[in-house]
């Protein structure tokens, strides 16, 4: 028997997939500058801006994937089937580990740890 997906779960996933979620994206530049500024005159600044856009895209795509993973956990967690609840606990652990690794990768913690291991600084 297939259980229909609750409407609140669909809304939760839809809000999670909207760019910016429920609030505006934080600005990466000085106060008063737009998030997506026009290209810079200097080649280094232009490359840095392109790299920042790439990081933003990877973060958005990863956030969408994490939203789907956690939505799957939530649907299984609130199921009436006992075996699905047990699977949901295992999936929740895996999703939490994946979320922590993703957060560490985006925050630079993984890069800092690798640099510390390789160089000792």
C-alpha positions in Angstrom: 0.0 0.0 0.0 1.5 3.3 -1.1 1.1 6.2 1.4 0.5 9.6 -0.2 3.1 12.3 0.5 1.7 14.9 3.0 1.2 18.4 1.6 3.5 20.0 4.3 6.4 17.8 3.1 6.0 18.9 -0.5 5.9 22.5 0.7 9.0 22.0 2.9 10.9 20.6 0.0 9.7 23.4 -2.4 10.8 26.1 0.1 14.1 24.4 0.5 14.7 24.3 -3.2 13.9 28.0 -3.8 17.1 30.0 -4.2 17.6 31.9 -1.0 15.1 29.8 1.0 13.0 32.0 3.2 15.4 35.0 3.3 17.8 37.0 1.2 21.2 35.6 0.3 24.0 37.2 2.4 26.2 39.7 0.7 29.8 38.7 0.2 31.1 42.3 -0.4 31.1 45.5 1.6 27.7 46.8 2.8 25.7 48.3 0.1 27.1 46.4 -2.8 24.8 44.1 -4.7 25.4 40.3 -4.5 26.0 40.0 -8.2 28.2 42.9 -9.1 29.3 43.8 -12.6 32.5 42.3 -13.8 35.7 43.9 -12.4 38.4 45.7 -14.5 41.3 43.7 -13.1 41.9 40.1 -14.3 42.5 38.8 -10.8 39.3 40.4 -9.4 37.4 38.9 -12.4 38.8 35.5 -11.8 38.0 35.8 -8.0 34.5 36.8 -8.9 34.1 33.9 -11.2 35.4 31.5 -8.6 33.0 32.9 -6.0 30.1 32.4 -8.4 31.2 28.8 -8.9 31.3 28.3 -5.1 27.8 29.8 -4.9 26.5 27.4 -7.6 28.1 24.4 -5.9 26.6 25.4 -2.6 23.2 25.9 -4.1 23.3 22.5 -5.9 24.6 20.8 -2.7 21.9 22.4 -0.7 19.2 21.2 -3.1 20.7 17.6 -2.9 20.7 17.8 0.9 17.1 19.0 0.9 16.1 16.0 -1.1 18.1 13.6 1.1 16.5 15.0 4.3 13.0 15.0 2.7 13.4 11.3 2.0 14.5 10.8 5.7 11.4 12.8 6.9 9.0 10.9 4.7 10.3 7.5 6.0 10.5 8.8 9.6 6.8 9.7 9.8 5.7 6.5 8.1 3.4 4.1 9.9 5.5 1.1 8.8 8.1 0.0 11.5 10.7 -1.2 9.0 10.6 2.2 7.2 11.2 3.9 10.6 14.2 1.7 11.2 15.5 2.6 7.7 14.9 6.2 8.4 17.2 6.1 11.5 20.0 4.7 9.4 19.3 7.2 6.6 19.3 10.1 9.2 22.7 9.1 10.4 24.0 8.9 6.9 22.4 12.2 6.0 23.9 13.9 9.1 27.4 12.7 8.3 26.9 13.9 4.7 25.6 17.3 5.8 28.6 17.7 8.2 31.1 16.8 5.5 29.4 19.1 3.0 29.4 22.0 5.5 33.1 21.4 6.3 33.9 21.4 2.6 32.1 24.6 1.9 33.4 26.4 5.0 37.0 25.6 4.1 37.6 23.3 7.1 38.5 20.4 4.8 41.0 22.6 2.9 42.5 23.9 6.2 42.8 20.4 7.7 44.5 19.1 4.5 46.9 22.0 4.5 47.7 21.4 8.2 48.3 17.7 7.6 50.5 18.3 4.5 52.5 21.3 5.7 52.3 21.2 9.5 51.1 24.9 9.6 
